[in-house]
């Protein structure tokens, strides 16, 4: 899926709305995660908290009626990229750290952890983790031979 400028702007606007509704101040909220539900049919991107209270929603027109089997993999990569690019906003919400951004599907099942806001934690995903099992297996084999 080629990401359009409009899609990028809609995602950025949603992240900024989350930050507006959860501003950093002296009294941080005990909210622990932000759930991003993406609907493959309607194209909706809905952010809500652990108590199922909606924070914001928008429609990403590019995602409406997307029947691609790799839809959630592609959306995961797109959202991760945007969250990382906006890390200064995302890392400074008025929520007690650590907190996560979690991608969910239409059935409200967790698809991926997109971002963890914690001073000591970084999520590695996608290409960085590809082939890790094989690398570890060959490393272990070489250790056992020696």
Helices and strands as residue ranges (DSSP letters): H 5-21, E 33-38, E 44-48, E 54-59, G 61-63, H 71-85, H 87-90, E 99-104, E 110-117, G 126-128, H 132-145
